């Protein structure tokens, strides 16, 4: 076998460190999602894909003992001469694993058990590469599932650079940032993957915190790639049909999809029409979802709701320099603070707009961003008509397409917005390019704010027992089998824009979907929760309990019954966790509250039920809450590895490199060790997300799942 010399490894590490630096620094507005993907293809080449590292279970193997792509990169690059990178590797390590992604004996577990050891890995297709689709892909990957994302929208420009077709990261709208979402993004290296300017409105502004859709997608996309999700740009979902195994009655989705030129070449598929097979289909493809349209018989009729006769106008305006701000009358050359105002509360403010701009506005939102400022105006349709506008509006997707068309209507709309914004005290430099607005299509658009399309069901599935065999049990005589199909994000519940609920509901739906997929073949979980004997708990019993809980979760998500602590993004000072933690260690730092899959940690009615149970358990003086256990274990870890000194550096010990593309490193034991500055968390590296299948569930009557541990056939012949 060929050897990899120290000199060769040093050269490789230096080259890959340069490529990693460029990959991590790529972000809007200079680079888009496609640029990130192109950089990743260069960084994670055949050498990096074919790396073997040492794990607690022996050498890594992509089939039987896999590791994440970031672990392979880290084994070669180390700290790369960048003090932030050990902190990055450490944060990746600490994203909680479950199911087959959990590797027993890894120190990154901090002594905590596998939260769901009975997960049976599924082949999951997520349609749509928006924020919710990407976040869902990450969470499913951390449960050991094989995750593929289809994203059709590839940006196309003509020879002059003019945008001809929108890409999947071209949106610069800024949804509201909720505390638990902000904590989640910090966990995913948000403060390091985003520029300082982009971080400020996300992590610093507590009341009006917001994030650009393009910034959020780019941040999540980097995580998706580093964690091994199969992201396929240029691949479009067309339809899906149910195919059933004649012996096991196990249903799967046969997906019709189309590959463009680049994706066909890169993924070694046929250009144009293809068929692929998946166990689970999830639509994260927006409010006019193709998945929902093609599978409507499972979800029922769409609920189309109209709240009020209001038009939404989104206007993105260019930043104005300090000197020009002074010229425009802004004292000290400073922009005003963010605003989120309604006529009902800020009567004088809107009276001023009526007087100076002759405009009847119901609400106004103004968020500062790193490279532009984002505004939402909600006028009455009659007011637009009064100012010579047609009042014609579209749903958001169509309205955004229309925004690229510069015509008389568009010119009037920009003039209307400029008058309102100036009256509101928001800087608009009409002498700048495009009248002070950003370039089309994101400059200015009007669409129907009040029309929301919602579904009656979030997830549908009808599955046979995992040990069912026609030859043994006879013909299947029950219900029609349906592999799990679900909707998430705006495809499930289109938010009413002025309320800024998109991310709040979207993140809850992500966790609800993972809950359903994780527990499809997990009777032990429901035996424990319902208090029933495993031997008496049938497949139908498991199936009905899961189905009822999924419906209940959707209802609570729709009604935003978010748990109090989660809504605030922090543990209550007098709550169970902090009370016990301070009792054990009065100097302990408050742990960060992170959103979890377990609905009993996320929804208020269930949280109360769980809280009462915790109180009973804590009557036992020896009992320690799991959150407290982990916080204490992390402190113990820091105390052990802290190197001291003013910088608070600690030793980061990653996985050791064994070989690169068949070339074995002589004395590989020295590779993989780096140094990092002391932060809030740290750990050893962790397992891959698609490890070997778990042991059979505790309920013996389910038998050994015939699908677990089998490498599935990915593609059918068209």
C-alpha positions in Angstrom: 0.0 0.0 0.0 1.3 3.5 -0.9 2.6 5.8 1.9 1.7 9.4 2.5 4.8 11.2 3.7 4.8 14.0 6.2 5.8 16.5 3.5 3.0 15.3 1.2 0.5 15.7 4.1 1.8 19.2 4.8 1.4 20.3 1.2 -2.1 18.8 1.1 -3.1 20.4 4.4 -1.8 23.8 3.2 -3.8 23.6 -0.1 -7.0 22.4 1.6 -6.7 25.1 4.2 -6.7 27.7 1.5 -9.7 26.2 -0.2 -11.5 25.9 3.1 -10.9 29.5 3.9 -12.4 30.6 0.6 -15.4 28.3 1.1 -16.1 29.6 4.6 -15.8 33.3 3.6 -18.2 32.9 0.6 -21.4 34.7 1.5 -23.9 37.3 0.1 -23.9 39.6 -1.6 -20.6 38.8 -3.3 -21.3 35.1 -3.5 -24.5 33.1 -3.7 -25.4 29.5 -3.0 -24.2 28.2 -6.3 -20.7 29.7 -5.6 -20.7 27.9 -2.3 -21.5 24.6 -4.0 -18.8 25.1 -6.6 -16.2 25.9 -3.9 -17.3 22.8 -2.0 -16.9 20.5 -5.1 -13.3 21.8 -5.3 -12.6 21.4 -1.5 -14.3 18.1 -1.0 -12.6 16.2 -3.9 -11.9 12.5 -4.3 -8.9 12.8 -2.0 -11.0 14.2 0.8 -13.9 11.8 0.2 -11.6 8.8 0.4 -10.0 9.7 3.8 -10.0 7.1 6.6 -9.7 8.2 10.2 -9.5 6.5 13.5 -12.8 6.2 15.6 -13.6 4.5 18.9 -15.0 1.7 16.7 -12.0 1.3 14.5 -11.0 2.8 11.2 -13.8 4.7 9.5 -15.6 3.2 6.5 -18.2 4.9 4.4 -20.4 1.8 4.3 -20.1 0.4 7.8 -18.5 3.0 10.0 -18.9 6.4 8.4 -17.8 9.8 9.6 -19.0 13.3 8.6 -17.1 15.2 5.8 -16.0 17.8 8.3 -14.2 15.1 10.3 -12.3 14.0 7.3 -11.3 17.6 6.5 -10.3 18.3 10.1 -8.1 15.3 10.2 -6.0 16.7 7.3 -6.3 20.5 7.9 -6.2 20.8 11.7 -6.5 24.4 12.8 -5.1 25.6 9.4 -3.3 28.4 11.2 -6.7 30.0 12.0 -7.7 30.3 15.7 -11.4 30.2 14.8 -11.3 26.8 13.1 -10.8 24.6 16.2 -13.9 26.4 17.6 -15.7 25.5 14.4 -14.7 21.8 14.6 -15.8 21.8 18.2 -19.2 23.2 17.5 -19.8 20.6 14.8 -18.8 17.9 17.3 -21.4 19.1 19.7 -24.4 19.0 17.4 -26.3 16.2 19.2 -26.4 12.8 17.5 -29.1 10.2 17.9 -30.0 6.9 16.5 -27.2 5.3 14.4 -25.4 8.7 14.2 -24.6 8.3 17.9 -21.4 6.4 18.6 -21.0 4.9 22.0 -17.9 5.9 23.9 -17.3 9.2 22.2 -16.4 11.9 24.7 -18.5 14.4 22.8 -21.5 12.7 24.3 -20.5 14.1 27.7 -21.8 10.8 29.2 -25.3 11.4 28.0 -27.2 8.4 26.5 -28.5 8.0 23.0 -31.8 9.8 23.0 -33.4 7.5 20.4 -31.3 4.4 19.9 -34.1 2.6 18.0 -34.2 4.8 14.9 -34.3 2.9 11.7 -32.5 5.0 9.0 -34.7 6.1 6.1 -33.9 7.4 2.7 -35.4 10.8 2.8 -36.0 13.2 -0.1 -36.5 16.9 0.8 -37.8 19.0 -2.1 -36.7 22.6 -1.7 -33.4 24.2 -0.6 -34.9 27.1 1.4 -34.1 27.7 5.1 -36.6 25.1 6.4 -35.6 22.4 3.9 -31.9 22.9 4.7 -32.5 22.9 8.5 -34.6 19.8 8.2 -31.9 18.1 6.2 -29.3 18.8 9.0 -31.6 17.5 11.8 -32.5 14.3 9.9 -28.8 13.7 9.1 -28.0 13.9 12.8 -30.4 11.0 13.3 -28.6 8.7 10.9 -31.0 9.1 8.0 -29.8 9.2 4.4 -30.9 12.7 3.2 -31.1 14.1 -0.3 -32.2 17.6 -1.2 -33.6 18.5 -4.6 -33.4 22.2 -5.5 -34.4 23.1 -9.1 -33.6 26.8 -9.1 -30.2 27.5 -10.7 -29.3 31.1 -11.4 -28.9 32.0 -15.1 -27.5 35.3 -16.4 -26.9 36.4 -20.0 -23.6 37.5 -21.5 -24.1 41.0 -20.1 -24.6 39.7 -16.6 -28.3 40.4 -16.5 -30.3 38.0 -14.4 -32.5 35.8 -16.6 -33.6 33.2 -14.1 -33.6 33.5 -10.3 -31.4 31.2 -8.3 -32.4 29.5 -5.0 -30.5 32.1 -2.9 -31.5 35.3 -4.7 -34.0 36.5 -2.1 -32.8 39.2 0.4 -36.0 39.5 2.4 -35.4 39.6 6.2 -37.7 37.4 8.4 -37.9 38.1 12.1 -35.4 36.2 14.2 -36.9 34.5 17.3 -34.6 33.8 20.3 -34.6 30.0 20.0 -33.9 30.2 16.3 -31.0 32.6 17.0 -29.6 30.1 19.6 -29.9 27.3 17.0 -28.0 29.3 14.4 -25.2 30.1 16.9 -24.9 26.3 17.5 -24.5 25.9 13.7 -21.4 28.3 13.6 -23.5 31.3 12.7 -21.2 33.8 14.4 -18.2 32.4 12.5 -19.8 31.5 9.1 -21.3 34.9 8.7 -19.5 38.2 8.4 -19.4 40.6 11.4 -21.7 43.0 9.5 -24.2 40.2 8.8 -24.0 38.9 12.4 -25.0 42.2 14.0 -28.7 42.3 13.2 -29.0 38.6 14.0 -27.2 38.2 17.3 -27.0 41.8 18.7 -30.4 43.5 18.1 -32.7 41.8 20.7 -36.0 43.4 19.9 -35.9 43.6 16.1 -33.5 40.8 15.3 -33.7 39.7 11.6 -31.7 37.8 9.1 -31.6 37.9 5.3 -33.0 34.8 3.6 -29.9 34.6 1.4 -27.6 34.9 4.4 -29.6 32.2 6.3 -29.5 29.8 3.4 -25.8 30.2 2.8 -25.1 29.6 6.5 -27.2 26.5 6.5 -25.9 25.3 3.2 -22.3 25.2 4.6 -23.5 23.1 7.5 -25.5 20.8 5.1 -22.4 20.1 3.1 -20.0 19.7 6.0 -22.4 17.2 7.6 -22.8 15.0 4.5 -26.3 15.8 3.1 -26.6 15.0 -0.6 -27.6 18.5 -1.9 -28.5 18.4 -5.6 -28.9 21.7 -7.3 -30.4 21.7 -10.8 -32.7 18.8 -10.0 -36.4 19.3 -10.1 -39.1 17.2 -8.5 -42.0 16.5 -10.9 -44.1 13.8 -9.3 -44.0 10.7 -7.1 -45.8 7.4 -7.2 -46.1 4.7 -4.6 -44.4 1.4 -5.3 -45.0 -1.6 -2.9 -42.8 -4.6 -2.4 -45.1 -7.6 -3.2 -43.6 -9.7 -0.4 -43.1 -7.3 2.5 -45.8 -4.8 1.5 -43.3 -2.1 2.3 -44.1 1.1 0.3 -41.6 3.5 -1.2 -41.7 6.6 -3.3 -40.7 6.3 -7.0 -39.9 10.0 -7.8 -39.9 11.4 -11.2 -37.3 14.1 -11.4 -35.3 16.1 -14.0 -31.6 16.8 -14.0 -30.0 19.8 -15.8 -26.7 19.5 -17.7 -24.4 20.2 -14.8 -26.2 18.1 -12.2 -26.5 15.2 -14.6 -22.8 15.2 -15.2 -21.7 15.7 -11.6 -24.1 13.1 -10.1 -23.7 10.7 -13.0 -27.3 10.7 -14.0 -29.1 11.0 -17.3 -29.8 14.5 -18.5 -33.5 15.3 -18.3 -35.9 12.7 -16.9 -34.9 10.2 -14.2 -36.5 8.1 -11.5 -35.2 7.7 -7.9 -36.5 5.7 -5.0 -37.0 7.1 -1.4 -38.7 5.9 1.8 -39.8 9.4 2.8 -40.9 12.4 0.8 -41.0 15.9 2.4 -42.1 19.1 0.5 -40.3 22.2 1.6 -41.0 23.9 -1.7 -42.9 27.0 -0.6 -46.5 28.1 -0.4 -47.3 27.0 -4.0 -45.7 23.6 -3.3 -45.4 21.1 -6.2 -45.2 18.2 -3.7 -48.5 19.3 -2.2 -50.1 19.7 -5.6 -49.0 16.2 -6.8 -49.9 14.5 -3.5 -53.0 16.5 -2.6 -55.2 13.3 -2.2 -53.1 12.6 0.9 -53.3 16.1 2.4 -56.9 17.0 1.5 -58.1 20.3 0.1 -56.1 23.5 0.6 -57.4 26.0 3.1 -57.2 29.4 1.4 -57.7 32.2 3.9 -58.1 35.9 3.4 -57.3 38.1 6.4 -57.9 41.6 5.1 -57.8 43.7 2.0 -54.2 44.7 2.3 -51.4 44.8 -0.1 -47.8 44.0 1.0 -45.0 46.1 -0.5 -41.5 44.9 0.0 -38.8 47.6 -0.7 -35.1 47.0 -0.4 -33.2 50.2 -0.3 -29.5 50.9 -0.7 -27.3 51.8 2.2 -26.4 55.5 2.4 -22.9 56.6 3.4 -22.4 58.7 6.5 -21.6 61.9 4.6 -24.7 61.6 2.4 -26.8 60.8 5.5 -25.7 64.2 7.0 -26.6 65.9 3.7 -30.1 64.2 3.9 -30.6 65.7 7.4 -29.7 62.6 9.5 -27.8 63.9 12.6 -24.3 62.6 13.0 -24.7 60.6 9.8 -26.4 57.7 11.5 -29.3 55.5 10.3 -32.4 55.4 12.5 -33.0 52.3 14.7 -35.1 49.4 13.4 -38.8 49.8 13.4 -41.8 47.6 13.6 -44.9 49.8 13.9 -48.7 49.7 13.4 -51.1 52.5 13.0 -53.1 51.4 16.1 -50.1 51.9 18.4 -48.1 54.7 16.7 -50.9 57.0 15.7 -48.7 60.2 15.5 -46.1 58.4 13.4 -48.6 57.3 10.8 -50.4 60.7 10.9 -47.1 62.3 9.8 -46.9 59.8 6.9 -50.4 60.7 5.9 -49.7 64.4 6.0 -46.3 64.4 4.2 -46.8 61.5 1.8 -50.6 61.5 1.4 -50.5 57.7 2.0 -52.7 55.5 4.1 -50.4 52.9 5.7 -51.5 50.3 8.2 -48.1 49.1 9.3 -44.4 49.6 8.5 -41.3 47.5 9.2 -37.8 48.7 8.8 -34.8 46.3 9.4 -31.2 47.3 8.8 -29.0 44.8 7.1 -25.3 44.6 6.3 -25.5 45.7 2.7 -29.0 47.1 2.3 -32.1 48.1 4.4 -35.3 46.1 4.3 -38.8 47.6 4.5 -42.3 46.3 4.4 -45.3 48.7 3.9 -48.9 47.6 4.2 -51.2 50.1 2.5 -54.9 49.7 1.7 -55.5 48.6 -1.9 -57.7 51.7 -2.4 -54.7 54.0 -1.4 -52.6 52.5 -4.2 -55.4 53.1 -6.7 -55.7 56.6 -5.5 -52.0 57.2 -6.4 -52.4 56.0 -9.9 -51.4 52.4 -9.3 -53.6 49.5 -10.6 -53.9 47.8 -7.2 -53.3 44.5 -8.9 -51.3 42.1 -6.8 -50.0 38.6 -7.0 -49.0 35.8 -4.6 -45.4 36.4 -3.5 -43.7 34.1 -6.0 -45.4 35.6 -9.0 -45.1 39.1 -7.5 -41.3 38.6 -7.2 -41.1 37.6 -10.9 -43.1 40.7 -11.8 -40.7 42.7 -9.8 -38.0 42.2 -12.3 -40.1 44.0 -15.0 -39.4 47.7 -15.1 -42.5 49.3 -16.4 -44.8 52.3 -15.6 -46.5 50.5 -12.8 -43.1 49.6 -11.2 -41.9 53.2 -11.5 -45.0 54.5 -9.8 -44.7 51.9 -7.0 -41.1 52.9 -6.3 -42.0 56.6 -6.2 -44.9 55.8 -3.8 -42.5 53.8 -1.5 -39.9 56.6 -1.6 -42.4 59.2 -0.4 -43.6 57.0 2.4 -40.1 56.0 3.6 -38.9 59.6 3.6 -41.9 60.7 5.6 -41.2 57.8 8.0 -37.6 59.1 8.5 -35.9 56.3 6.6 -33.0 57.3 4.4 -33.6 56.9 0.7 -31.0 58.5 -1.7 -33.0 59.1 -4.9 -29.8 60.2 -6.7 -28.3 56.8 -6.2 -28.6 54.0 -8.8 -32.1 52.7 -9.4 -33.5 55.7 -7.4 -31.9 54.4 -4.1 -33.4 50.9 -4.4 -31.3 47.7 -4.8 -31.2 46.0 -8.2 -34.2 44.1 -9.6 -35.8 41.8 -8.8 -35.4 42.6 -5.1 -35.9 46.3 -5.4 -39.6 46.7 -5.0 -42.6 44.4 -5.3 -46.3 44.4 -4.4 -48.2 41.2 -3.6 -51.2 39.9 -1.7 -50.1 39.8 2.0 -53.5 38.6 3.2 -53.9 35.4 1.2 -52.5 32.4 3.0 -52.7 28.8 1.8 -52.6 26.1 4.5 -53.1 22.3 4.6 -55.2 20.3 7.0 -52.6 17.6 7.5 -48.9 17.9 7.9 -47.7 14.2 7.6 -49.4 11.1 6.3 -48.3 7.5 6.4 -49.8 4.0 6.4 -47.2 1.3 7.0 -47.2 -2.4 7.5 -45.4 -4.0 10.4 -41.7 -4.1 9.8 -41.6 -7.9 10.0 -44.6 -8.5 7.7 -44.2 -11.2 5.1 -47.0 -12.2 2.7 -45.7 -15.8 2.6 -45.9 -16.0 6.4 -48.8 -13.8 7.2 -51.0 -14.0 4.1 -52.3 -11.3 1.8 -52.3 -7.7 3.1 -56.0 -7.1 3.9 -55.9 -3.9 5.9 -55.5 -0.3 4.6 -53.7 1.0 1.5 -50.0 1.4 2.4 -48.5 4.9 2.1 -44.8 5.7 2.7 -44.4 8.8 4.8 -45.1 12.1 3.0 -45.1 15.4 4.7 -45.0 19.2 4.2 -42.8 21.7 6.1 -42.4 25.4 6.2 -44.5 27.7 4.0 -45.7 24.6 2.0 -47.5 23.6 5.2 -48.5 26.9 6.8 -48.1 30.0 4.7 -47.4 32.8 7.3 -49.1 36.1 7.5 -46.0 38.3 6.7 -46.5 41.3 9.0 -46.5 38.9 12.0 -43.1 37.5 11.1 -44.0 33.9 12.0 -42.3 32.1 9.1 -39.1 30.9 11.0 -41.0 30.4 14.3 -43.4 27.9 12.8 -40.9 26.6 10.3 -38.4 25.5 13.0 -41.2 23.8 15.0 -42.3 22.0 11.8 -38.7 20.8 11.2 -38.6 19.2 14.7 -42.1 17.7 14.3 -41.1 16.1 11.0 -38.0 14.6 12.5 -40.1 13.3 15.4 -42.3 11.4 13.0 -39.5 10.0 10.8 -37.4 9.0 13.8 -40.2 7.0 15.4 -41.7 5.3 12.4 -40.3 1.9 13.6 -39.8 2.7 17.3 -42.4 1.0 19.4 -40.2 1.1 22.5 -40.6 4.9 22.7 -44.4 4.7 22.8 -44.4 1.7 25.1 -42.5 3.8 27.6 -44.5 7.0 27.1 -47.9 5.2 27.3 -46.8 3.0 30.2 -47.9 -0.2 28.3 -46.2 -3.6 28.3 -44.0 -4.2 25.3 -45.4 -7.7 24.7 -49.0 -6.3 24.6 -48.2 -3.3 22.4 -49.2 -4.2 18.8 -48.1 -2.6 15.6 -51.6 -1.0 15.3 -51.2 0.5 18.8 -47.8 1.9 17.9 -49.1 3.2 14.6 -52.2 4.9 16.1 -50.3 6.6 19.0 -47.7 8.0 16.6 -50.4 9.2 14.2 -52.3 10.9 17.0 -49.2 12.6 18.4 -48.2 13.8 14.9 -51.7 15.4 14.5 -51.4 17.0 17.9 -48.0 18.4 17.2 -49.3 20.0 14.0 -52.2 21.6 15.8 -49.9 23.1 18.4 -47.5 24.3 15.7 -50.3 25.9 13.8 -51.6 27.6 17.0 -48.1 28.6 18.1 -48.4 27.0 21.5 -44.7 27.4 22.1 -43.3 26.5 25.5 -42.5 29.6 27.6 -38.8 28.9 28.1 -38.3 28.1 24.4 -40.2 31.2 23.3 -37.9 33.3 25.4 -34.8 31.3 24.4 -33.5 30.7 27.9 -34.1 28.7 31.0 -36.1 30.4 33.7 -34.1 31.5 36.7 -36.5 29.7 39.0 -37.1 26.8 36.8 -36.1 23.2 37.4 -32.8 23.2 35.5 -31.3 26.4 36.8 -32.5 25.9 40.4 -30.8 22.5 40.6 -27.7 23.6 38.7 -27.1 26.5 41.0 -27.7 24.3 44.0 -24.9 21.9 42.9 -22.6 24.6 41.6 -23.5 28.2 42.4 -20.9 29.6 39.9 -22.1 27.5 37.0 -22.9 29.4 33.8 -26.5 29.2 32.5 -26.5 26.7 29.6 -27.9 27.7 26.3 -31.5 26.6 25.6 -31.6 24.8 22.3 -34.6 23.6 20.4 -35.0 19.8 20.4 -37.1 17.2 18.6 -39.0 16.1 21.7 -42.3 17.9 21.5 -42.6 17.8 25.3 -39.7 20.3 25.4 -41.3 22.6 22.8 -45.0 23.0 23.2 -46.6 24.6 26.3 -49.3 22.0 27.0 -46.7 19.2 26.8 -44.1 21.2 28.7 -46.4 21.6 31.6 -47.0 17.8 31.7 -43.3 17.1 31.5 -42.5 19.8 34.1 -44.8 18.1 36.6 -43.0 14.8 36.0 -39.6 16.4 36.5 -40.8 17.9 39.8 -41.8 14.4 41.0 -38.5 12.9 40.0 -36.5 15.6 41.7 -38.1 14.8 45.0 -35.4 12.2 45.1 -32.3 14.1 46.3 -30.0 11.9 44.3 -31.8 12.6 41.0 -30.0 15.0 38.6 -31.8 16.5 35.6 -30.3 15.5 32.3 -29.6 19.2 31.3 -27.8 19.7 34.6 -25.8 16.5 34.1 -24.6 17.7 30.7 -23.8 21.2 32.0 -21.7 19.7 34.8 -20.0 17.2 32.5 -19.1 20.0 30.1 -17.6 22.1 32.9 -15.6 19.0 34.0 -14.3 18.6 30.5 -13.2 22.2 30.3 -11.4 22.0 33.6 -9.5 19.0 32.4 -8.4 20.3 29.0 -7.9 24.0 29.7 -4.4 25.0 29.1 -4.6 28.2 31.1 -3.1 31.5 30.0 -4.8 34.8 29.1 -6.3 33.4 25.9 -8.0 30.5 27.7 -6.8 28.0 25.0 -7.8 24.4 25.3 -6.5 21.3 23.4 -8.9 20.1 20.7 -8.3 16.5 19.9 -9.9 15.5 16.6 -10.0 12.2 14.9 -6.6 10.8 13.8 -5.8 10.5 10.1 -5.0 7.0 8.8 -5.0 7.4 5.1 -5.8 9.6 2.1 -7.2 8.0 -1.0 -5.3 4.8 -0.3 -2.1 6.4 0.8 -1.4 5.5 4.4 0.2 8.0 6.8 3.2 6.6 8.5 2.8 7.0 12.3 -0.7 8.5 11.8 -1.1 9.0 15.5 0.2 12.5 15.4 -2.4 13.9 13.0 -5.6 15.6 14.0 -4.6 17.5 17.2 -5.3 21.3 17.2 -5.5 24.1 19.7 -8.6 26.3 20.3 -9.5 29.2 22.4 -11.8 28.4 25.3 -15.4 29.0 24.5 -18.8 27.9 25.8 -18.5 24.2 24.6 -16.0 21.7 23.5 -15.6 18.0 22.8 -14.0 15.1 20.9 -15.1 14.5 17.4 -18.2 12.4 16.7 -19.6 9.6 14.6 -20.9 9.7 11.1 -24.6 10.4 10.5 -25.3 7.2 8.6 -23.8 4.5 10.7 -24.8 0.9 10.9 -28.5 0.1 11.6 -29.6 -0.1 15.2 -30.6 -3.2 17.1 -34.2 -4.3 16.8 -36.7 -2.4 18.9 -37.5 -3.5 22.5 -40.9 -4.8 21.5 -39.8 -8.3 20.4 -42.9 -9.0 18.3 -41.7 -6.5 15.8 -38.8 -8.8 14.9 -35.7 -7.7 13.1 -36.6 -4.9 10.7 -35.8 -6.5 7.2 -34.9 -3.0 5.9 -32.4 -1.9 8.5 -28.7 -2.1 7.5 -29.5 -2.8 3.8 -27.8 -0.5 1.4 -30.8 0.5 -0.8 -30.9 0.7 -4.6 -30.8 4.5 -5.2 -31.9 4.7 -8.8 -34.4 2.8 -10.9 -34.1 2.6 -14.7 -36.3 5.2 -16.3 
